[in-house]
């Protein structure tokens, strides 16, 4: 196959909904000629009016000067018929997520456009190779996946189909930079990078809720305030809306042939059927009044401190952090190898549940409370405690009072392998590692796509490095040991690099390109 030379100056956009309009906006502002087409002729006029209004508002706010605003609008024209896209250098489809509909469109376009025109799909979940299979020349069909809202989400995935011409993908990488976005390159695999990597947060959050470990709001608080994410899984699901996110979860699960890591939850299917879709309908996992999320207030922490505390010696760093907190309260420390009969017993498991941790150390489960030490305990914004099924109310309240004594909020959850933050973060890291192992994208593009596309504080590989690859590996292996669920099997990428002390962002040394 001989690579063509692609020079993109005129873009056709098929579909003038939110995605089509957003792509048109950034392209016109970059000085590209944009031609809009929609099967509903009125939608084309409405889209151009929307762009005119958007440019005017940006100008009024001082974000866009008048000359550039007028020039950008002048770049946008409508097409009354699809054959008016014949002279475009690139045509992007942003239509319904149905394979047969996209294939039919691409067959129609192929009969119209010139040989140097690239055909791009903004699909979020369908195979680029499958879309391209409808064309007699699949080499110029490329995935060009933007995120909503396009002007604000500054990342775009460029996806090569199996029969794709690399030069076509290269041209879209260059175009993405021209319109002010950061491109990342991916192989044609379900979910590409961002929607693939996003399974960790949502599916694990749903699984934790489904096990009755904690309420939706508590899981969100832990992921925001303890783990440092901008949104928890249920806030995120409300934002994206279940009519969008639930079908994507099911699609990726089935496209990976029921891979346990991506198993959806019946929670979202039931809530979708009940109309609890999210922010846009006023009710999802939260209620929204005038667009404002309604969050229940937390109950005040108990105040009665324990008489004395015994702390497990299983994890030295975690023990030291707990001892610092205990020292500030003035509570006596039980330093015996065998705890006294009236001591509060604190364990710091990684991946194990409180029950297993108590049994392995031969402790009285009625007096055991576990604390999550994956993230720093000193200076924390939130701490998480976990009880065994046998833990007494008095023990639970005493531990709550102890770890909330400095004013830091504490969430107490039911027994769970890996608490909340450990489970979710380890799953995020593990899926990111598997994307790297499958060579769907480079480690650098994986982290870049996730930070820009999902707003995570770090990409999954950098996050694993920050917390320690060996720690993440321990968490996953312990969860797998207790539950026996292959969902938690560690990716070879993670296991090998943890054992060798290598960064998760590092590829195989023998195949890395020299700098």
Helices and strands as residue ranges (DSSP letters): E 10-14, H 18-29, E 33-37, H 41-60, H 66-74, E 76-78, G 82-85, E 90-93, H 99-110, E 118-121, H 128-132, G 138-140, E 141-145, E 155-160, H 166-178, E 182-187, H 194-197, H 199-210, H 216-221, I 222-226, H 233-240, H 242-255, G 260-262, H 266-273, G 279-281, E 287-289, E 292-294, E 308-311, H 316-329, E 332-334, E 344-347, H 354-360, G 365-367, E 368-371, E 382-387, H 393-403, E 409-413, H 421-437, H 443-454, H 460-467, H 469-483, G 486-488, H 492-500
